[in-house]
């Protein structure tokens, strides 16, 4: 059963557009390792890690966008 779940996860990651997959692979790796050590739940950890990694990447992108906009406004008014 584990190979089937691994294939499903790989297909989900591979099918996601690059913009949506940002952070997913790194999160999946970290979550998979953590899940492995938490009673052999590597696939569940990878799935959760993907979601968390994607969320953190989106938040980082938003923060960087706000900083760029603030710097642009400061140059325009300064």
KEMAR-199356 format. One record per residue (C-alpha): residue number from 1; x, y, z; chain. Coordinates in steps of 0.5 Angstrom, whole numbers, plus 2048, in hexadecimal, padded with zeros to 3 digits. Each point is the difference from the previous one (the first is absolute). Layout:
(pakol NUM; (X; Y; Z); 'A')
...
***
This chain:
(pakol 1; (800; 800; 800); 'A')
(pakol 2; (806; 805; 801); 'A')
(pakol 3; (802; 800; 7F9); 'A')
(pakol 4; (7F9; 802; 7FE); 'A')
(pakol 5; (800; 806; 805); 'A')
(pakol 6; (807; 802; 7FE); 'A')
(pakol 7; (7FE; 800; 7F8); 'A')
(pakol 8; (7FA; 804; 802); 'A')
(pakol 9; (804; 805; 804); 'A')
(pakol 10; (805; 800; 7FA); 'A')
(pakol 11; (7FA; 801; 7FB); 'A')
(pakol 12; (7FD; 806; 804); 'A')
(pakol 13; (807; 804; 801); 'A')
(pakol 14; (802; 7FF; 7F9); 'A')
(pakol 15; (7F9; 802; 7FD); 'A')
(pakol 16; (800; 806; 804); 'A')
(pakol 17; (802; 806; 7FC); 'A')
(pakol 18; (807; 803; 802); 'A')
(pakol 19; (7FD; 806; 804); 'A')
(pakol 20; (7FB; 7FC; 804); 'A')
(pakol 21; (806; 7FB; 802); 'A')
(pakol 22; (804; 805; 803); 'A')
(pakol 23; (803; 7FE; 806); 'A')
(pakol 24; (7FC; 7F9; 800); 'A')
(pakol 25; (806; 7FC; 7FE); 'A')
(pakol 26; (804; 802; 806); 'A')
(pakol 27; (7FB; 800; 805); 'A')
(pakol 28; (7FE; 7F9; 7FD); 'A')
(pakol 29; (807; 7FD; 801); 'A')
(pakol 30; (801; 803; 807); 'A')
(pakol 31; (7F9; 7FE; 802); 'A')
(pakol 32; (801; 7F9; 7FD); 'A')
(pakol 33; (807; 7FF; 804); 'A')
(pakol 34; (7FC; 803; 807); 'A')
(pakol 35; (7FA; 7FB; 7FE); 'A')
(pakol 36; (805; 7FA; 7FF); 'A')
(pakol 37; (802; 801; 807); 'A')
(pakol 38; (7F9; 801; 803); 'A')
(pakol 39; (7FE; 7F9; 800); 'A')
(pakol 40; (802; 7FF; 7F8); 'A')
(pakol 41; (7FB; 805; 7FD); 'A')
(pakol 42; (804; 803; 7FB); 'A')
(pakol 43; (7FB; 800; 7FB); 'A')
(pakol 44; (7FB; 804; 804); 'A')
(pakol 45; (806; 804; 803); 'A')
(pakol 46; (802; 802; 7F8); 'A')
(pakol 47; (7F9; 802; 7FF); 'A')
(pakol 48; (7FF; 804; 806); 'A')
(pakol 49; (807; 803; 7FE); 'A')
(pakol 50; (7FE; 802; 7F9); 'A')
(pakol 51; (7FA; 804; 803); 'A')
(pakol 52; (804; 803; 805); 'A')
(pakol 53; (806; 802; 7FC); 'A')
(pakol 54; (7FB; 803; 7FA); 'A')
(pakol 55; (7FD; 804; 805); 'A')
(pakol 56; (806; 803; 803); 'A')
(pakol 57; (803; 801; 7F9); 'A')
(pakol 58; (7FA; 804; 7FF); 'A')
(pakol 59; (800; 804; 806); 'A')
(pakol 60; (808; 802; 7FE); 'A')
(pakol 61; (7FE; 802; 7F9); 'A')
(pakol 62; (7FB; 805; 803); 'A')
(pakol 63; (804; 803; 805); 'A')
(pakol 64; (806; 801; 7FB); 'A')
(pakol 65; (7FA; 803; 7FB); 'A')
(pakol 66; (7FE; 805; 806); 'A')
(pakol 67; (807; 802; 801); 'A')
(pakol 68; (802; 801; 7F9); 'A')
(pakol 69; (7F9; 804; 7FF); 'A')
(pakol 70; (802; 804; 807); 'A')
(pakol 71; (807; 802; 7FD); 'A')
(pakol 72; (7FD; 802; 7F9); 'A')
(pakol 73; (7FC; 805; 804); 'A')
(pakol 74; (805; 802; 804); 'A')
(pakol 75; (804; 802; 7FA); 'A')
(pakol 76; (7FB; 803; 7FC); 'A')
(pakol 77; (7FE; 805; 806); 'A')
(pakol 78; (807; 801; 803); 'A')
***
